């Protein structure tokens, strides 16, 4: 049992470490909605194409995204069901927190 827990926490830590990078998290967030080119992703996250390509290489190395080429353009898509589930759950949680904060602001103004 202790070995299973150790293995699980090691894998969880490695997974979270990959997702912990701000740019990588933003890239995964954008890829939830479908395939994107490097140029599109760079524009969406406000980073250079070189920086985005470097972060995508890390994600690809971890099996989180995959790539396909069309001419000279590269397109990336999210392939990890774990990353998709994690980021989707996180998005929902954050949106709930934003909604709760907005409701509280309305209540505070009404007082």
Secondary structure as GFF3:
##gff-version 3
##sequence-region A 1 111
A	DSSP	alpha_helix	2	20	.	.	.	ID=ss1
A	DSSP	alpha_helix	22	31	.	.	.	ID=ss2
A	DSSP	beta_strand	36	37	.	.	.	ID=ss3
A	DSSP	alpha_helix	38	45	.	.	.	ID=ss4
A	DSSP	alpha_helix	49	61	.	.	.	ID=ss5
A	DSSP	beta_strand	65	70	.	.	.	ID=ss6
A	DSSP	beta_strand	73	78	.	.	.	ID=ss7
A	DSSP	alpha_helix	81	110	.	.	.	ID=ss8
###
